[in-house]
Amino acid sequence: LRWRHQHRGLLKAAQQFPGPKTLPGLGNAMMFMCKPEEMVKQIKNLFVNYGDIVRFWLGPDLNIVVACPDELKVLLTNSKMSVKGPQYKYMADLIGRGLLSGSGPEWSKHRKIAKPNFGKRAIESYTPVFNDEVSLLLEELRRKPHDQQFNIYRDIVNTTSYSVCRTLMGLTKEQTMNIPGLQEIIEESPSNYKVIFDRMTKWYLQIDPVFWLTSQYRLQKRFSKLITIFGKDIVKHRREHLKNITEDFKLEHMEMEEDGMLSVVDRFILSGELDQPTMEKEIFTVFTASQESTAKTASYLLLMMAYHPDCQEKLYNEIKSILGDSDRDVTDDDLKRMPYMEMVLKEVARLFPIGAILQRTVAEDIAIRSGYLPAGSSMSFSVFHLHRDPRFWDNPDAFDPERFNPENTERRHQNAYIPFSLGPMNCLGRSFATKLVKTICGRILREFEVTSQSSYEDLRLAIYISVVAIGGFPVILKKRNSTK
Ligand code: HEM
């Protein structure tokens, strides 16, 4: 009763929006007590049954789900919306309250420090490392038994992880190979994302003493130790490296707006703004935000090519016309001349967004349609559902890169496509990810034809923070005759 009295403003404001019936104490939390695969359907039903601005309660948290793209754009670009939602606190155990799950002065300071490494000039400087890592990947793929199906994500995620360590972290190849626990971190990351998502969606796991009794907690604790050691090792290497760099060089490069001569870790150290534990968490944040997302996107792209041989043929012809028959490095110029690759990647990011459901805290009342989002509530949005909303996409579940040809791009709803989110909290690594995915896929598809024993209709998806392919990424690679 006291809670109802204290929050009467929020309760009253909630009445502006339609939504499902609530249970005392739990609100609508039971809605998410389902298999992850069913969650996609549950959320869709909300929009079908209640329209495109819907309220639901996760215990005491009022969530307003906005599914109309124009309103979403206005909201996401509003500075009153630059606070991450309450569900991000379950990420904070592993990654702290900084770049990815934080808000306010700490988030903005860290984002500003890291930003030069994601500018155009910095991204250009990563070309040799990306290509070197993809060459190693190709060697690995050439060794795969002929005609055998395998989960290509497992190979690609090593490439993306090593690429991140050798660019954003500033490590050498040898240092990367010797980071303690790196392989375990790569392998255990997916189950740890699932723990975070389970806590976000299962009300009983949000009660700390209950969570502490679970095997998920033990898994998270073990993982937390691994990432601390990982962060410490990287900081140690970079502190040693920085001892040999002149002060003038450091000053000059710290001031540049776009620059890859210092790594993100160097910038964290030189800024003097982060203490050691915060730095370790931010290092893991950068690592985890980048290696899994790019590996998954590249794997989805290759799987879609296996499922859609006509698209693969078109893409192969484009790649071959630019790279020819030799296994040479892919440059920025090459990538600029691959418009079909761009269309395919956009379609992949439409169907399988990495940030599937996102949330912001409403810091002050914000007008929306004839009402307002009340301060203290959360605004949630499902990028997954927006990208498959039949109001904005014909035959939305079909894979069709032609949606993104210049003519159709002109015609489609501009705000209904937000794979990297929007506004001040949009993705920092967009150009990094796009280039790495294209380099990986361009060189694999030039050398191999990709097929699969399964088909697009067999693909089963679930949402655990990002969109997960339940059966993995099963492909068969066949070397093309013309490649050397
Ligand atoms: C295809 C790959 C990627 C996709 C689709 C993607 C997508 C996203 C999305 C949707 C967000 C918004 C999250 C939110 O609002 O809660 C985000 C945030 C972020 N991403 Fe990415 N991302 C990708 C790759 C990367 C890479 C390579 C990095 C490199 C470090 C990165 C770093 C970040 C960071 C730091 C944020 C937090 C931004 C902030 O809140 O200020 N991402 N990303």
Boltz pocket constraint, residues with backbone or C-beta under 6 A from the ligand:
constraints:
  - pocket:
      binder: B
      contacts: [[A, 99], [A, 100], [A, 101], [A, 102], [A, 111], [A, 285], [A, 286], [A, 287], [A, 289], [A, 290], [A, 291], [A, 293], [A, 294], [A, 297], [A, 349], [A, 353], [A, 354], [A, 355], [A, 358], [A, 359], [A, 418], [A, 419], [A, 420], [A, 421], [A, 424], [A, 425], [A, 426], [A, 427], [A, 428], [A, 429], [A, 430], [A, 432], [A, 433], [A, 434]]
      max_distance: 6.0
